[in-house]
Amino acid sequence: MKKTRSRWWGAMACGAVLMTAVRVWAAPPEGGRVAEGVIVRVGNGEVIVDLGQESGLPSGAVVQVYRKVEVKHPVTGKVIVDRFPIGAMALSDVGRLLSIAREAESLTRAPAVGDFVVFEPKPGRAAAKPDAAEEEGVVVSRAPAQDAVEEVFAQTLGRPLTERIVLWENYLKRFPESPHLDQVGGELVWLRTELARSRESQVQSNPEPLLMLEPDRLGTRMSAPRVVKAGERVEVNVSVIERELAESVRVLWRQRGDLGYETVVMERSGDFNWRADLEAAAPGVLEIFAEVVRTNGTLQATSGAKATEPMAIEVEAPPGPGPGEGGRSRARTIVEFVDFKAGEGVDDFVRIESSFRYSIDRPVIKGFSAGVGIFQGEGGSLGEVERGETRRRNVNFGFAELELGLHEYFGVSGRVSVGNHFQTQDGTAEGIFGFRAEARIGEAEGTRLTLGAALTEDLGNEAWTALTLDVIEGWPITAGVTVTNLPVGGELGVSAELGVGYALTDWLALSLLTGWNARTINHYGFTAGAGALLTW
């Protein structure tokens, strides 16, 4: 008791130093005393505080909002509570016990349940009507810092520590160049120390009231893929609705069968989201769950998983041996027959290609291919086909192709081909040149969309788009549309094709191709084809 009295008299003495002369102290300002409360609800565009008319708040009152920070000391284990200003907020409706604010954009942080609010009534003279000089925009000098410090000291007498701190903070805002800055700063240090000590004592005796203002559980959600391939990255995301109450988020993971979990601290990604990347090294089951470390020092498992019931992620074996273990070499042969004129008339071609591809494990260069082929076709313009005046093309060619992987889900390839074009009219041969380019969007060995175009001398042009679906394991399905004027550069026609593949073994796969082609409503035909792929 004696120690408390000595501190109180110390505060009185410190305040006395602030005065330069003995004066008659002014009465408390008109409009009531400083009132302190908390935010009790946030939602539907409204912020509700537990202050009202009975607390001395007038209509249209403005309150200062402070963020409550409550942490557990890692060494002493004591709970430390403090608050920091986050801005001012105007109250739209002031009731008897509660008040409502509908505009909180001026706050530096989103308001949250448990934030402190402080209402400080303006001095009576501040509410007086400004004189003529002020109305005309003339700057009128206010009370000097000396008079103001005496008034503030009088107002702090007998007030709670929190109100005295607010009064001195407002004084420093009004008079940032006051000659009493050192004395006022010393007073604030002493007041804040006493406030922290008193709150620490309250927590030790009864910590529950300080935690009642926070929700029992934060709104959380964890998401992660349920099936991945061995060696792939596993992206885990956690969302926390009350983000201001989350100190950090961590994900814990293990291979099924392991005794303990490994912990990865997640990175902040946006206002409400945290993310982390895990690696599925081997086939099996990966078990994960996430925890939120709250600002009050407690832990909370995210919804959907916990240590006893973790989320299970299936880790499948890759579709073939990885780089360095085989699977780099592929040999492919395709045969394709395309007919644009069923019945009378000839407008078709046959294309046979055999190629070898070698995968390259480089950041950009992903593969190199080389091959040979035969193209035989006969056709002409629509009128020539109808009259039977067609032209033939017989070409033997070779090609080389380079594939670049610019991103995990985007790649491009380019092919150059050269060959001999045998003229059937006079039996002579002529060299030809061709170029082809293709872009891939999606997985290189999975579901993907390809766009491509090709130009070959004396034969014609092609442009195509194809979608490959890898949703049924071992049964890739491809659907595509091609616009072309093959085989002799006549009118354009459209081909719609559908291909189905099947993996007989790890090293052999077969495919079939069918389709429908047309240049006009009366000038149409069908497509048939087959292919084989060897992998080693």
C-alpha positions in Angstrom: 0.0 0.0 0.0 2.8 2.4 0.9 4.5 1.6 -2.4 1.3 2.4 -4.4 1.0 5.7 -2.6 4.6 6.6 -3.2 4.0 6.0 -7.0 0.8 8.1 -6.9 2.6 11.0 -5.1 5.5 10.6 -7.6 3.0 11.2 -10.4 1.7 14.3 -8.6 5.2 15.5 -8.2 6.0 14.9 -11.9 2.9 16.8 -12.8 3.9 19.7 -10.6 7.2 20.0 -12.5 5.1 20.7 -15.6 3.7 23.9 -14.1 5.8 27.0 -14.1 3.5 28.9 -11.6 0.7 28.1 -9.1 -2.6 28.6 -10.8 -6.3 28.0 -10.1 -7.1 24.7 -11.9 -9.9 24.7 -14.3 -12.9 22.4 -13.9 -13.2 19.3 -16.1 -14.2 20.2 -19.7 -17.8 20.4 -20.7 -19.3 17.5 -22.3 -18.4 14.7 -19.8 -15.3 12.6 -19.0 -13.2 10.4 -21.2 -15.0 7.1 -21.8 -13.4 3.8 -22.8 -15.1 0.7 -24.3 -14.6 -2.1 -26.8 -15.9 -3.2 -30.2 -18.4 -6.0 -29.5 -19.5 -6.9 -33.0 -18.3 -6.4 -36.6 -20.5 -7.5 -39.6 -23.0 -6.4 -42.3 -21.1 -3.1 -42.8 -21.5 -2.1 -39.2 -19.2 -1.8 -36.2 -20.9 -1.8 -32.8 -19.2 -0.5 -29.6 -20.4 -0.8 -26.0 -20.5 3.0 -25.4 -23.6 5.1 -25.6 -25.5 8.1 -24.1 -25.0 6.8 -20.6 -21.2 6.9 -21.2 -21.5 10.6 -22.1 -21.4 10.2 -25.9 -23.3 12.9 -27.9 -24.9 12.3 -31.4 -22.2 12.0 -34.1 -19.4 11.3 -31.6 -15.9 10.4 -32.9 -13.9 7.7 -31.1 -10.3 6.7 -31.3 -9.8 3.0 -32.1 -6.9 1.0 -30.6 -5.8 -2.6 -31.6 -5.4 -4.9 -28.7 -2.2 -7.0 -28.8 -2.0 -9.9 -26.4 1.1 -12.2 -26.4 2.5 -14.8 -24.1 6.1 -14.1 -23.1 8.3 -17.0 -24.4 10.6 -16.9 -21.3 8.4 -15.9 -18.3 5.2 -17.4 -19.6 3.3 -14.3 -18.6 0.6 -12.8 -20.8 1.3 -9.2 -21.9 -1.5 -7.0 -23.1 -1.0 -3.6 -24.9 -2.8 -1.5 -27.5 -1.9 0.6 -30.5 -3.8 3.4 -32.3 -5.3 2.4 -35.7 -7.3 5.6 -36.3 -10.6 7.5 -35.6 -14.1 6.3 -36.3 -17.3 8.4 -36.4 -20.4 6.9 -34.8 -23.5 7.1 -37.0 -26.1 6.1 -34.3 -25.6 6.6 -30.6 -28.0 4.6 -28.4 -28.4 4.5 -24.6 -25.8 1.7 -24.1 -24.5 0.9 -27.7 -23.4 2.9 -30.7 -23.1 2.0 -34.4 -20.4 3.1 -36.9 -21.0 2.4 -40.6 -17.8 4.1 -42.0 -14.5 2.6 -40.9 -12.4 3.2 -44.1 -10.2 5.7 -42.3 -8.7 3.0 -40.0 -5.3 1.7 -40.9 -6.5 -1.8 -40.1 -9.9 -3.5 -40.4 -11.8 -3.2 -37.1 -12.1 -6.4 -35.1 -14.1 -7.6 -32.0 -12.1 -6.7 -28.9 -10.5 -3.5 -30.2 -10.5 -0.7 -27.7 -12.4 2.5 -28.4 -11.9 5.8 -26.5 -14.2 8.8 -26.5 -12.6 12.1 -25.4 -15.1 15.0 -25.1 -14.0 18.3 -26.6 -13.3 21.2 -24.2 -16.2 23.6 -23.8 -14.5 26.4 -25.5 -13.7 24.3 -28.6 -17.4 24.0 -29.2 -18.0 27.7 -29.1 -18.7 29.4 -32.4 -15.6 30.7 -34.1 -15.1 34.5 -34.2 -15.4 36.5 -37.3 -11.6 36.3 -38.0 -11.8 32.5 -38.0 -14.8 32.5 -40.3 -12.9 34.6 -42.8 -9.9 32.1 -42.8 -7.6 34.2 -40.6 -5.4 32.1 -38.3 -6.1 32.8 -34.7 -3.6 31.9 -32.0 -4.7 29.3 -29.5 -3.9 28.9 -25.8 -0.2 28.6 -25.3 1.4 25.2 -24.5 2.0 26.3 -20.9 -1.8 27.0 -20.2 -2.7 23.7 -22.0 -0.3 21.5 -20.0 -1.8 22.9 -16.8 -5.3 22.2 -18.0 -4.4 18.6 -19.0 -2.8 18.0 -15.7 -5.9 19.2 -13.9 -8.0 16.8 -16.0 -5.9 13.8 -15.2 -6.4 14.1 -11.5 -8.3 11.1 -10.2 -8.7 9.6 -13.7 -7.9 6.0 -14.6 -4.5 5.3 -16.1 -5.9 4.7 -19.6 -7.7 8.1 -19.6 -4.6 9.9 -18.4 -2.5 8.3 -21.2 -5.0 9.4 -23.8 -5.1 13.0 -22.4 -1.3 13.4 -22.6 -1.2 11.8 -26.1 -3.7 14.3 -27.3 -1.7 17.1 -25.8 1.4 16.0 -27.7 -0.6 16.0 -30.9 -1.9 19.5 -30.3 1.5 20.9 -29.3 4.3 18.9 -31.0 6.8 21.7 -30.3 5.9 22.2 -26.6 8.8 23.1 -24.3 7.4 20.4 -21.9 8.0 17.5 -24.3 10.6 15.8 -22.0 8.4 16.1 -18.9 5.2 14.9 -20.7 7.2 12.0 -22.3 8.5 10.9 -18.9 4.9 11.0 -17.5 3.7 8.8 -20.4 6.4 6.3 -19.9 5.5 6.0 -16.2 1.8 5.7 -16.9 2.3 3.0 -19.6 4.6 1.1 -17.3 2.0 1.2 -14.5 -0.8 0.2 -16.9 1.2 -2.8 -18.2 2.0 -3.9 -14.6 -1.7 -3.7 -13.6 -2.9 -5.7 -16.6 -0.2 -8.3 -16.0 -1.5 -8.6 -12.4 -5.1 -9.0 -13.7 -4.0 -11.8 -16.1 -2.3 -13.8 -13.4 -5.3 -13.6 -11.1 -8.1 -14.1 -13.7 -7.0 -14.4 -17.3 -10.4 -15.4 -18.7 -11.9 -11.9 -19.1 -9.1 -10.8 -21.4 -9.8 -13.7 -23.8 -13.5 -13.4 -23.9 -13.4 -10.7 -26.5 -11.9 -13.0 -29.1 -13.9 -15.7 -30.8 -13.4 -19.3 -29.6 -12.4 -20.4 -33.1 -11.2 -18.4 -36.1 -12.8 -19.0 -39.5 -10.2 -21.1 -41.5 -10.0 -23.3 -44.6 -7.2 -25.5 -45.9 -6.9 -26.6 -49.5 -4.5 -29.0 -51.2 -4.6 -31.4 -54.2 -5.8 -34.9 -53.3 -3.8 -36.7 -56.0 -0.2 -35.9 -57.2 2.6 -37.7 -59.0 5.8 -38.6 -57.1 8.3 -35.8 -57.4 5.7 -33.1 -58.0 5.2 -30.0 -55.9 2.3 -30.1 -53.5 0.9 -26.6 -52.9 -1.0 -26.1 -49.6 -3.1 -23.0 -49.0 -4.7 -21.8 -45.7 -7.2 -19.0 -45.5 -7.9 -17.2 -42.1 -10.9 -14.9 -42.0 -9.9 -13.0 -38.8 -6.4 -12.4 -40.2 -5.6 -9.8 -37.6 -5.8 -12.5 -34.9 -3.3 -14.8 -36.7 0.3 -14.5 -35.7 1.5 -17.2 -38.1 0.3 -20.4 -39.9 2.2 -23.6 -40.2 1.6 -26.9 -42.0 2.7 -30.3 -40.6 3.2 -33.3 -42.9 4.5 -36.8 -42.9 4.5 -40.0 -45.0 1.8 -42.4 -43.7 3.5 -44.8 -41.3 6.0 -42.2 -39.9 5.8 -41.5 -36.2 6.1 -37.8 -36.2 5.3 -34.8 -38.4 7.6 -32.3 -40.0 6.7 -28.6 -39.6 6.9 -25.9 -42.4 6.1 -22.3 -41.6 3.8 -21.0 -44.3 4.4 -17.7 -46.2 1.9 -14.9 -46.3 0.2 -14.7 -49.7 -2.4 -11.9 -49.8 -4.6 -10.5 -47.1 -6.2 -13.7 -45.9 -4.1 -16.5 -47.3 -0.9 -18.3 -46.4 0.8 -20.9 -48.7 3.6 -23.5 -48.6 5.1 -25.9 -51.1 5.7 -29.5 -50.1 7.5 -32.2 -52.1 5.9 -35.6 -52.7 9.2 -37.6 -53.0 7.9 -41.1 -53.2 4.7 -43.0 -54.0 2.4 -43.6 -51.1 0.1 -41.4 -48.9 1.1 -37.9 -47.6 -0.7 -36.8 -44.5 -1.0 -33.1 -43.6 -2.8 -30.7 -41.4 -2.3 -27.0 -40.5 -2.3 -24.9 -37.4 -2.9 -21.2 -36.8 -0.7 -19.6 -34.1 -3.0 -16.9 -32.7 -1.9 -13.5 -31.3 -3.0 -14.6 -27.9 -0.4 -17.5 -28.0 -2.9 -20.3 -28.5 -2.9 -22.9 -31.3 -5.9 -23.8 -33.5 -6.1 -26.5 -36.1 -7.7 -25.5 -39.4 -11.0 -26.9 -40.4 -11.0 -30.2 -42.2 -7.9 -31.8 -40.7 -6.1 -32.2 -37.4 -3.2 -34.3 -36.0 -5.4 -37.3 -35.3 -7.4 -37.0 -38.6 -5.0 -35.5 -41.2 -5.8 -34.8 -44.8 -4.6 -37.7 -47.0 -2.9 -36.9 -50.4 -2.4 -39.9 -52.8 1.1 -39.8 -54.3 1.1 -41.9 -57.4 4.1 -43.3 -59.2 5.1 -41.3 -62.3 3.9 -42.7 -65.7 7.3 -44.0 -66.6 10.9 -44.0 -65.5 12.2 -40.6 -64.6 15.2 -38.8 -66.2 18.3 -40.8 -65.8 16.4 -44.1 -65.4 15.4 -44.6 -69.0 12.3 -43.3 -70.7 14.2 -40.7 -72.7 13.9 -42.4 -76.1 10.7 -42.8 -78.1 10.1 -44.2 -81.6 6.7 -43.4 -83.3 5.1 -44.5 -86.6 1.8 -43.1 -87.9 -0.2 -43.9 -91.0 -2.9 -41.5 -92.1 -5.4 -41.6 -95.0 -7.5 -38.4 -95.7 -10.2 -38.4 -98.3 -12.1 -35.2 -99.3 -14.1 -36.8 -102.2 -16.0 -40.0 -101.4 -17.5 -41.6 -104.5 -16.6 -40.3 -108.0 -13.5 -38.0 -108.2 -10.2 -38.2 -106.5 -9.1 -35.7 -103.7 -7.1 -37.5 -101.1 -3.7 -38.2 -99.7 -1.7 -40.7 -97.6 1.0 -39.7 -95.1 3.4 -42.0 -93.4 5.9 -40.8 -90.8 8.5 -42.5 -88.6 10.4 -40.5 -86.0 12.8 -40.8 -83.1 12.6 -38.4 -80.1 15.2 -38.0 -77.3 14.2 -36.2 -74.2 16.7 -33.6 -72.8 16.7 -32.7 -69.2 17.5 -29.0 -69.6 15.8 -25.9 -68.2 14.5 -24.8 -71.7 15.4 -27.5 -74.2 13.1 -30.5 -73.6 13.6 -32.8 -76.6 15.0 -33.3 -80.1 13.3 -35.4 -82.9 14.3 -36.6 -86.3 12.4 -38.7 -88.8 11.5 -39.6 -92.4 8.2 -39.8 -94.2 6.3 -40.4 -97.5 3.5 -38.2 -98.8 1.3 -39.3 -101.8 -1.7 -37.4 -102.9 -3.9 -36.5 -105.8 -6.4 -33.7 -106.3 -6.9 -30.2 -107.6 -9.5 -27.4 -107.6 -13.1 -28.3 -107.1 -13.7 -28.0 -110.9 -10.7 -30.1 -111.8 -11.8 -32.9 -109.4 -15.3 -32.9 -110.9 -13.8 -33.1 -114.4 -11.2 -35.7 -113.5 -8.3 -33.4 -114.3 -6.3 -34.0 -111.1 -2.7 -33.6 -110.2 -0.5 -36.0 -108.3 2.2 -35.4 -105.6 4.7 -38.0 -104.5 7.2 -36.7 -101.9 9.9 -38.4 -99.8 11.1 -36.2 -97.0 13.1 -36.0 -93.9 12.7 -33.6 -90.9 14.3 -32.4 -87.7 12.4 -30.9 -84.8 13.3 -29.1 -81.5 11.0 -28.8 -78.5 11.3 -26.0 -75.9 9.7 -25.9 -72.5 9.2 -22.2 -71.6 7.0 -23.1 -68.6 5.7 -26.2 -66.8 2.4 -25.7 -68.7 3.6 -24.0 -71.9 6.0 -25.2 -74.6 6.7 -24.6 -78.3 8.3 -26.7 -81.0 9.6 -26.1 -84.6 10.2 -28.5 -87.4 12.2 -28.1 -90.7 11.7 -30.7 -93.5 13.4 -31.2 -96.8 12.7 -33.7 -99.6 12.2 -34.6 -103.2 9.0 -33.9 -105.2 8.7 -36.3 -108.1 6.8 -34.8 -111.0 4.6 -37.4 -112.6 4.2 -35.5 -116.0 7.8 -35.6 -117.1 9.4 -37.9 -114.5 11.8 -35.3 -113.1 12.4 -34.6 -109.4 12.5 -31.3 -107.6 13.6 -30.4 -104.1 11.0 -29.1 -101.6 11.2 -27.3 -98.3 8.7 -27.2 -95.4 8.3 -25.6 -92.0 6.0 -26.5 -89.1 5.5 -24.8 -85.7 3.4 -25.9 -82.7 2.5 -24.5 -79.2 1.5 -26.5 -76.2 -0.7 -25.3 -73.3 -1.0 -27.7 -70.4 1.0 -30.7 -69.2 3.6 -32.2 -71.6 2.5 -35.8 -70.9 -1.1 -35.1 -69.7 -4.1 -33.0 -70.6 -3.1 -30.3 -73.0 -4.2 -28.1 -75.9 -2.0 -27.8 -79.0 -2.1 -25.1 -81.7 0.0 -25.5 -84.9 0.5 -24.6 -88.5 2.6 -26.1 -91.4 3.7 -24.9 -94.9 5.2 -27.3 -97.5 6.1 -26.3 -101.0 4.0 -27.7 -103.8 1.7 -29.5 -101.3 -0.1 -26.8 -99.4 -0.7 -25.4 -95.9 -2.2 -26.8 -92.7 -3.5 -25.2 -89.4 -4.9 -27.2 -86.5 -5.9 -27.2 -82.9 -6.2 -30.4 -80.9 -7.2 -31.2 -77.3 -5.7 -34.2 -75.6 -7.5 -35.5 -72.4 -5.6 -37.7 -70.0 -8.4 -38.4 -67.5 -8.6 -42.2 -68.0 -5.2 -43.8 -67.1 -3.7 -45.5 -70.1 -6.4 -44.2 -72.5 -5.5 -40.8 -73.9 -8.2 -39.3 -76.1 -7.5 -36.6 -78.7 -10.0 -34.4 -80.6 -8.9 -31.9 -83.2 -9.9 -29.7 -86.1 -7.6 -29.0 -89.1 -8.0 -26.5 -92.0 -5.9 -27.5 -95.0 -5.6 -27.2 -98.8 -3.5 -30.4 -99.2 -2.7 -32.4 -101.3 -2.0 -29.9 -104.2 -2.7 -26.4 -102.8 -6.4 -26.3 -103.9 -9.4 -24.9 -102.1 -9.4 -25.1 -98.3 -11.2 -27.9 -96.5 -11.9 -28.8 -92.9 -11.1 -32.0 -91.1 -12.6 -33.1 -87.7 -10.7 -35.9 -86.1 -10.9 -38.1 -83.1 -8.1 -40.3 -81.8 -7.9 -42.9 -79.0 -4.8 -44.5 -77.6 -4.1 -47.4 -75.3 -1.0 -48.4 -73.4 -0.5 -52.1 -73.8 2.6 -52.1 -71.6 5.0 -49.6 -70.1 6.9 -49.5 -73.3 4.3 -50.0 -76.1 1.2 -47.9 -76.9 -1.2 -48.1 -79.9 -3.6 -45.5 -81.3 -6.5 -45.3 -83.8 -7.7 -42.2 -85.7 -10.9 -41.4 -87.5 -12.5 -38.3 -88.8 -14.8 -36.5 -91.3 -13.6 -34.0 -94.0 -15.3 -31.6 -96.3 -14.5 -28.8 -98.8 -18.1 -28.1 -99.7 -21.5 -29.7 -98.8 -21.1 -32.1 -101.8 -17.3 -32.5 -101.6 -16.6 -34.6 -98.5 -14.9 -37.8 -97.3 -13.5 -39.6 -94.3 -10.2 -40.0 -92.4 -8.6 -43.2 -91.0 -5.3 -43.8 -89.3 -3.2 -45.8 -86.8 -0.1 -45.3 -84.8 2.4 -47.1 -82.6 4.7 -45.7 -79.9 7.8 -47.4 -78.3 9.4 -46.0 -75.2 12.6 -47.0 -73.6 
